């Protein structure tokens, strides 16, 4: 089951993140794939807002690698692996995030290679035009499939 969408603005991308968050449960992992500037951090802000976390708190953690936000319905662990080599992952503590009972959002998940959790929602963002993005949501296991189905993206107003 794969869902393909077009986001017409950063607000639309953020609203998609909010929708993901409404269905999120402890332990969910969302992997955000895409080039620089495709809206990964915007989507992460939407997930934060959907969890009840102030979106202003969410910035790209590129230089810090991991931001933990614990003021919402569930904790949010926002990882940015852009500056890491796969061999450096062990020193980040990112595996603990996966077991901490929150939602883990990973930007640049390709840096994790085979260490990525097998059940995650892959969200692939791509440039279409200046403000338009192609978005592909693809679950990789039973829980992420349930998450995507719960979002009801085929419903009116989706």
Order of alpha helices (4+ residues) and beta strands (2+ residues): beta-alpha-beta-alpha-beta-beta-alpha-beta-beta-beta-alpha
